[in-house]
């Protein structure tokens, strides 16, 4: 019963986020999954590593598929190349149990999250939702 209520809360929270807040939540969630995946590798937990890498890969794929080329073609081209590189590093981490590759992806995602956070705050104003609440809003 509790889990059903929590899931409903997450669904409503995601549905009421602005596009900018949702973007930031996706980055934040991907960073968390990448770091959890790296820790799974360090603990030699192959199943957990695979789940976390798949989650990060899904989010990176979603980020790449929603690029708005009409608004900023050059930026989108650069982001697409970066997302492709991240996917390659995720595949490498998965195949070679390479925690450092996952940490690299987490760092790249974190850098993008920080840049987008600044852009979102300039467009939307200061965020009304605190960081820790956002990371739990998106469950992949």
C-alpha positions in Angstrom: 0.0 0.0 0.0 2.8 2.4 0.9 4.7 1.7 -2.3 1.6 2.4 -4.4 1.2 5.8 -2.7 4.9 6.6 -3.2 4.7 5.7 -6.8 1.6 7.9 -7.3 3.4 10.8 -5.6 6.4 10.3 -8.0 4.1 10.2 -11.0 2.3 13.4 -10.0 5.6 15.1 -9.1 7.1 14.3 -12.5 3.9 15.4 -14.3 3.9 18.8 -12.6 7.6 19.6 -13.2 8.6 22.1 -15.7 10.7 20.9 -18.7 13.8 22.3 -17.1 13.2 20.7 -13.7 12.5 17.3 -15.5 15.8 17.7 -17.4 17.7 18.3 -14.2 16.0 15.4 -12.5 17.0 13.1 -15.4 20.6 14.2 -15.1 20.6 13.8 -11.3 19.1 10.4 -11.6 21.6 9.3 -14.2 24.5 10.5 -12.1 23.1 8.5 -9.1 22.7 5.3 -11.2 26.2 5.7 -12.7 27.7 6.0 -9.2 25.7 3.1 -7.9 26.8 1.0 -10.9 30.4 1.9 -10.2 30.0 0.8 -6.6 28.4 -2.5 -7.8 31.4 -3.1 -9.9 33.7 -2.5 -7.0 31.7 -5.0 -5.0 31.7 -7.5 -7.9 27.9 -7.4 -8.1 27.4 -8.2 -11.7 23.6 -8.2 -11.8 23.3 -4.8 -10.0 26.0 -3.4 -12.3 24.0 -4.4 -15.3 20.8 -2.9 -14.0 22.4 0.4 -13.2 24.2 0.7 -16.5 21.0 -0.1 -18.3 19.2 2.7 -16.4 21.9 5.2 -17.2 21.9 4.2 -20.8 18.2 4.6 -21.0 18.3 8.1 -19.6 21.2 9.1 -21.8 19.3 7.7 -24.8 16.2 9.7 -23.8 18.3 12.9 -23.4 19.7 12.3 -26.9 16.4 11.6 -28.5 14.8 14.8 -27.1 17.4 17.3 -28.4 15.7 20.2 -30.1 17.8 20.8 -33.2 15.7 23.7 -34.5 16.4 25.8 -31.4 20.2 25.2 -31.2 21.6 22.9 -34.0 25.3 23.4 -33.0 24.7 22.7 -29.3 22.6 19.7 -30.2 25.3 18.3 -32.5 27.8 18.6 -29.7 25.5 17.1 -27.0 24.7 14.2 -29.4 28.4 13.5 -29.8 28.9 13.6 -26.0 25.9 11.3 -25.4 27.3 8.9 -28.0 30.6 8.9 -26.2 28.9 8.3 -22.9 27.0 5.3 -24.4 30.4 3.9 -25.6 31.9 4.3 -22.1 28.8 2.6 -20.6 29.2 -0.3 -22.9 32.9 -0.5 -22.0 32.1 -0.4 -18.3 29.6 -3.2 -18.7 31.9 -5.4 -20.8 35.1 -4.8 -18.8 33.7 -4.3 -15.2 35.3 -0.8 -15.4 34.2 1.4 -12.5 36.3 4.3 -13.6 34.4 4.4 -17.0 31.2 4.8 -15.0 32.7 7.5 -12.8 33.8 9.3 -15.9 30.2 9.2 -17.3 28.9 10.4 -13.9 31.3 13.3 -14.0 30.3 14.3 -17.5 26.6 14.1 -16.6 27.2 16.1 -13.4 29.0 18.8 -15.4 26.0 19.0 -17.8 23.6 19.0 -14.9 25.4 22.0 -13.4 25.4 23.9 -16.7 21.7 23.2 -17.3 20.8 24.1 -13.7 22.3 27.5 -14.3 20.4 27.9 -17.6 17.1 26.7 -16.1 17.4 29.1 -13.2 18.0 32.0 -15.6 14.9 31.0 -17.6 12.6 29.8 -14.9 14.0 31.7 -11.8 15.2 30.0 -8.7 14.0 26.4 -8.3 11.1 25.8 -5.8 12.0 22.2 -5.3 15.1 21.2 -3.4 17.7 18.9 -4.9 17.1 15.8 -2.8 13.4 15.8 -3.7 14.2 15.9 -7.4 16.5 12.9 -7.4 13.6 10.7 -6.1 11.1 12.1 -8.5 12.3 10.1 -11.5 12.4 6.4 -11.2 13.8 4.6 -14.3 
